[in-house]
Amino acid sequence: MGEVSLYVESLGEGPDLVLLHGWAMHSGMWGEAPEFLAQHFRVHLIDLPGHGFSRFPSLYETGGKTDVGECMVERVVEVLPPGCVICGWSLGGQLAIELALREPARVKKIVLTSTTPSFVKRKDWQWGMEELTLRAFAENLKRDFSTTMKRFLTLQVNGRGDAGKVLPEMRRLLFERSVPEPEALEAGLQIVLANDLRRKLRSIVQPALLIHGENDVIAYPEAAEWMKQQFQDAELVMLPNCSHVPFLSYPDKFVANIVRFTDEFK
């Protein structure tokens, strides 16, 4: 805990539900969904290291470890309530998978929102982005964070019928908090490029709910369909006319599915 603790905002009463945001974002990006979820859960909004109100730990504070993915998971473990459900969006979904594997007694269920086991296209994985595209995006972030993020947000709502409504909301939410630390952006890129969780999915014992948009161009719908088949116990909710941010596009459906999925957990 101490100096390297993450910023956590908690609201509501009931079973613990942890929300983990995506790369280069912060916990404010969930919009109004946490307020609705707080009617059913004790919701914990976590800013990942170097994002929002959480600062990025130094190498000294990480015990000299250089595996940024592992370090990020360890920081979340420090503030993880026992017996919780974890809902992760995009990169946050990959962290939820790692946490479920590492802490099976503390993580009861996982909800993966717009998540893929590999963001990068590989020889045996066609549902990913080109590595060079991701690296170019990261370089542009360093040069001009504001313009690059606006383009990234536009990409996230591609395929969504009311993008004209959702996109301004995303831009407003994103810039409500400070720009992520450069070290955090680089760490996130390393995780996005390196993570290939395909072989780990069969080892997850917890029930999983996958909430995905059928028009997602960042985490492909085919990746979600594939993931569902790998888990021991999984359900996939594919939302029509929806892109990478179902909790903003369809907050009512997003909340209702989580409440239904966790009903017996209560």
C-alpha positions as CSV (number, residue, x, y, z in Angstrom):
1,M,0.0,0.0,0.0
2,G,1.8,3.2,1.2
3,E,3.2,5.4,-1.5
4,V,2.4,3.1,-4.4
5,S,-1.3,2.6,-3.6
6,L,-3.6,3.3,-6.4
7,Y,-6.4,5.9,-6.4
8,V,-9.7,4.1,-5.7
9,E,-13.1,5.7,-5.6
10,S,-15.8,3.6,-4.0
11,L,-19.6,4.0,-4.0
12,G,-22.7,2.1,-3.2
13,E,-23.3,-0.9,-0.9
14,G,-23.4,-4.6,-1.6
15,P,-21.0,-7.2,-3.2
16,D,-17.7,-5.7,-4.3
17,L,-17.4,-4.9,-8.0
18,V,-14.1,-3.6,-9.3
19,L,-13.9,-1.6,-12.5
20,L,-10.6,-1.5,-14.5
21,H,-10.3,0.9,-17.4
22,G,-8.4,0.7,-20.7
23,W,-5.0,1.9,-21.9
24,A,-4.4,5.7,-21.8
25,M,-7.8,6.2,-20.1
26,H,-8.9,6.6,-16.4
27,S,-11.7,5.4,-14.2
28,G,-13.9,8.4,-15.1
29,M,-14.4,6.9,-18.6
30,W,-17.1,4.6,-17.3
31,G,-19.5,7.5,-17.4
32,E,-22.8,7.1,-15.5
33,A,-22.6,3.3,-15.4
34,P,-20.9,3.2,-12.0
35,E,-23.8,5.2,-10.4
36,F,-26.3,2.7,-11.8
37,L,-24.1,-0.3,-10.7
38,A,-23.8,1.3,-7.2
39,Q,-27.5,0.5,-6.7
40,H,-26.6,-3.1,-6.6
41,F,-22.9,-3.3,-5.7
42,R,-20.1,-1.7,-3.7
43,V,-18.3,-0.3,-6.8
44,H,-14.6,0.3,-6.8
45,L,-13.3,2.6,-9.5
46,I,-9.5,2.1,-9.9
47,D,-7.1,4.4,-11.7
48,L,-4.3,2.2,-13.1
49,P,-0.7,3.2,-12.4
50,G,0.2,6.5,-14.0
51,H,-3.4,7.2,-15.1
52,G,-5.9,9.6,-13.7
53,F,-5.1,10.3,-10.1
54,S,-2.7,7.3,-9.7
55,R,1.0,8.0,-10.2
56,F,3.4,5.6,-11.9
57,P,5.6,3.7,-9.4
58,S,9.4,4.0,-9.7
59,L,11.6,0.9,-10.4
60,Y,12.6,1.1,-6.7
61,E,9.0,0.9,-5.6
62,T,8.4,-2.1,-7.9
63,G,11.2,-4.0,-6.2
64,G,13.3,-3.8,-9.3
65,K,10.9,-5.8,-11.4
66,T,10.8,-4.9,-15.1
67,D,7.7,-6.9,-16.2
68,V,5.3,-4.0,-16.4
69,G,2.3,-6.3,-16.8
70,E,3.1,-8.2,-13.6
71,C,3.8,-4.9,-11.8
72,M,0.5,-3.5,-12.8
73,V,-1.3,-6.6,-11.6
74,E,0.5,-6.4,-8.3
75,R,-0.5,-2.8,-7.8
76,V,-4.2,-3.8,-8.3
77,V,-3.8,-6.7,-6.0
78,E,-2.9,-4.3,-3.2
79,V,-6.3,-2.7,-3.3
80,L,-8.4,-5.6,-4.4
81,P,-11.3,-6.4,-2.0
82,P,-11.8,-10.1,-1.1
83,G,-14.5,-12.1,-2.8
84,C,-15.1,-9.6,-5.6
85,V,-16.2,-9.4,-9.2
86,I,-13.8,-7.7,-11.6
87,C,-15.1,-5.9,-14.7
88,G,-12.3,-4.9,-17.1
89,W,-12.6,-2.9,-20.2
90,S,-10.2,-3.5,-23.1
91,L,-6.7,-3.7,-21.6
92,G,-8.4,-3.7,-18.2
93,G,-10.1,-6.9,-19.3
94,Q,-6.6,-8.5,-19.9
95,L,-5.7,-7.5,-16.3
96,A,-8.9,-9.0,-15.0
97,I,-7.9,-12.3,-16.7
98,E,-4.5,-12.2,-15.0
99,L,-6.0,-11.3,-11.6
100,A,-8.5,-14.2,-11.9
101,L,-5.6,-16.6,-12.5
102,R,-3.4,-15.1,-9.7
103,E,-6.1,-14.6,-7.1
104,P,-8.7,-17.4,-7.6
105,A,-9.9,-17.2,-4.0
106,R,-10.4,-13.4,-4.1
107,V,-11.9,-13.1,-7.6
108,K,-15.3,-14.8,-7.8
109,K,-16.3,-13.8,-11.3
110,I,-15.0,-11.7,-14.2
111,V,-16.7,-9.5,-16.7
112,L,-14.7,-8.8,-19.9
113,T,-15.8,-5.7,-21.8
114,S,-14.5,-5.2,-25.3
115,T,-11.6,-7.5,-24.4
116,T,-9.3,-9.6,-26.6
117,P,-6.6,-12.1,-25.6
118,S,-4.2,-10.5,-28.1
119,F,-4.5,-6.9,-29.5
120,V,-1.7,-7.7,-32.0
121,K,-2.1,-9.7,-35.1
122,R,0.1,-12.8,-35.1
123,K,0.9,-15.7,-37.4
124,D,-1.9,-17.8,-35.9
125,W,-4.1,-15.0,-34.8
126,Q,-5.8,-12.9,-37.4
127,W,-8.2,-10.8,-35.2
128,G,-5.6,-8.2,-34.1
129,M,-4.0,-4.9,-35.2
130,E,-0.7,-4.6,-37.0
131,E,2.2,-4.1,-34.5
132,L,3.6,-1.2,-36.6
133,T,0.2,0.5,-36.3
134,L,0.2,0.3,-32.6
135,R,3.8,1.5,-32.3
136,A,3.0,4.5,-34.6
137,F,0.1,5.3,-32.4
138,A,2.3,5.3,-29.3
139,E,4.8,7.6,-30.9
140,N,2.0,10.0,-31.9
141,L,0.8,10.0,-28.3
142,K,4.2,11.2,-27.2
143,R,4.2,14.0,-29.7
144,D,0.6,15.2,-29.4
145,F,-1.4,13.4,-26.8
146,S,-4.6,15.5,-27.2
147,T,-4.9,15.2,-31.0
148,T,-3.9,11.5,-31.1
149,M,-6.4,10.6,-28.3
150,K,-9.2,12.4,-30.1
151,R,-8.5,10.2,-33.1
152,F,-8.3,7.1,-30.9
153,L,-11.7,7.9,-29.4
154,T,-13.1,8.3,-32.9
155,L,-11.9,4.8,-33.7
156,Q,-13.5,3.5,-30.6
157,V,-17.0,4.6,-31.6
158,N,-16.7,3.6,-35.3
159,G,-19.7,1.5,-36.3
160,R,-21.9,3.0,-33.6
161,G,-25.1,4.6,-34.8
162,D,-25.1,7.4,-32.3
163,A,-21.4,8.1,-32.4
164,G,-22.3,11.8,-32.7
165,K,-23.6,11.6,-29.1
166,V,-21.1,9.1,-27.6
167,L,-17.9,10.7,-29.0
168,P,-18.4,14.1,-27.4
169,E,-19.1,12.3,-24.1
170,M,-15.9,10.3,-24.4
171,R,-13.9,13.4,-25.1
172,R,-15.4,15.3,-22.2
173,L,-14.7,12.4,-19.8
174,L,-11.2,11.8,-21.0
175,F,-9.9,15.3,-20.5
176,E,-11.5,15.7,-17.0
177,R,-8.4,14.2,-15.6
178,S,-4.7,14.8,-16.3
179,V,-2.8,13.3,-19.1
180,P,-1.3,9.8,-18.3
181,E,2.4,9.8,-17.3
182,P,4.7,9.0,-20.2
183,E,6.0,6.0,-18.3
184,A,2.5,4.7,-18.0
185,L,1.8,5.1,-21.7
186,E,5.0,3.2,-22.5
187,A,4.2,0.5,-20.0
188,G,0.7,0.1,-21.4
189,L,2.1,-0.2,-24.9
190,Q,4.5,-2.9,-23.8
191,I,1.6,-4.9,-22.3
192,V,-0.6,-4.4,-25.4
193,L,2.3,-5.6,-27.7
194,A,3.4,-8.5,-25.5
195,N,0.2,-9.9,-24.1
196,D,-1.0,-13.1,-25.7
197,L,-3.4,-14.7,-23.2
198,R,-4.9,-17.4,-25.4
199,R,-3.3,-20.3,-23.7
200,K,-4.2,-19.1,-20.3
201,L,-8.0,-18.9,-20.8
202,R,-8.6,-22.6,-20.2
203,S,-7.1,-22.3,-16.8
204,I,-9.6,-19.8,-15.5
205,V,-12.1,-21.5,-13.1
206,Q,-14.3,-18.5,-12.5
207,P,-17.5,-17.8,-14.5
208,A,-16.9,-15.2,-17.1
209,L,-19.3,-12.8,-18.9
210,L,-18.1,-11.2,-22.1
211,I,-19.9,-8.0,-23.2
212,H,-18.9,-7.0,-26.7
213,G,-20.0,-4.7,-29.6
214,E,-20.5,-6.4,-32.9
215,N,-18.9,-3.5,-34.7
216,D,-15.8,-3.2,-32.5
217,V,-12.7,-2.5,-34.7
218,I,-10.2,-2.6,-31.8
219,A,-11.1,-5.8,-30.1
220,Y,-12.7,-7.8,-32.9
221,P,-16.0,-9.6,-32.3
222,E,-14.5,-12.8,-33.7
223,A,-12.0,-12.6,-30.8
224,A,-14.8,-12.6,-28.3
225,E,-16.5,-15.5,-30.0
226,W,-13.2,-17.4,-29.9
227,M,-12.7,-16.6,-26.2
228,K,-16.1,-17.8,-25.2
229,Q,-15.2,-21.3,-26.4
230,Q,-12.0,-21.4,-24.4
231,F,-13.3,-20.6,-20.9
232,Q,-14.6,-23.4,-18.7
233,D,-17.8,-21.3,-17.9
234,A,-18.5,-18.3,-20.1
235,E,-21.4,-16.3,-21.6
236,L,-21.1,-13.9,-24.5
237,V,-23.4,-10.9,-24.9
238,M,-22.9,-9.4,-28.4
239,L,-24.5,-6.0,-28.7
240,P,-25.7,-5.0,-32.2
241,N,-24.9,-1.6,-33.6
242,C,-22.2,-1.2,-30.9
243,S,-18.5,-0.5,-31.0
244,H,-15.7,-0.5,-28.3
245,V,-17.6,1.3,-25.5
246,P,-20.8,-0.6,-24.7
247,F,-21.1,1.0,-21.2
248,L,-21.5,4.4,-22.9
249,S,-23.4,3.3,-25.9
250,Y,-25.8,1.0,-24.0
251,P,-25.4,1.8,-20.2
252,D,-28.8,0.2,-19.4
253,K,-28.0,-3.1,-21.1
254,F,-24.4,-3.1,-19.8
255,V,-25.6,-2.7,-16.2
256,A,-28.5,-5.1,-16.6
257,N,-26.3,-7.9,-17.9
258,I,-23.8,-7.5,-15.0
259,V,-26.6,-7.5,-12.4
260,R,-28.1,-10.6,-14.0
261,F,-24.8,-12.4,-14.3
262,T,-23.9,-11.8,-10.6
263,D,-27.4,-12.3,-9.2
264,E,-26.6,-15.7,-7.6
265,F,-23.3,-14.3,-6.4
266,K,-25.2,-12.0,-4.0
